[in-house]
Amino acid sequence: MSDSAGKADVPSALPESALAVLEGSFDWYARAAARARIGYRGSEIALLLAGALIPAAVAFTSDQRVPAALGVLVVVLTGFRQLFRWHEDWLRFTEICMKLRIEHARYDTREAEYAGDDRDQRLVQRVRELEAAETTTWSTMRLAKNKSDARD
């Protein structure tokens, strides 16, 4: 429907923008989850390899600098793991991706709250709620970590 000036009504433009909001959020979290998974797995593999090479370096070299350097690498990688928390991010981002997929399916099938004329607004609102909840979870985790670090 259009008004006399030929402009489209807002509701006719909402389905694309509502889905664009959902897809934009999903894409961001999917990319972030992939980066976190790579960071997590890469750091774990590097940590295992460096740790396993320490006794081999002691057994097969007379130079104490090699196992010492590997020990330093283990400490640094462990610090990165604690600092960046790739595993926790990967899990959280994957969880929100799944929640966004569920909302998309519920929207497509016009389930429950997506059955009315305001379904597009409800979808955008739900996406924003999920984003806000994830941000709150992240913030709470960081604050708890900071408090824990301060006590140690």
Secondary structure, DSSP 8 states (H G I E B T S, - for coil): -B-TT--B-HHHHHHHHHHHHHHHHHHHHHHHHHHHHHHHHHHHHHHHHHHHHHHHHHHH-S-THHHHHHHHHHHHHHHHHHHH-HHHHHHHHHHHHHHHHHHHHHHHTT-GGGSSTTHHHHHHHHHHHHHHHHHHHHHHHHHHHHHHHHH-
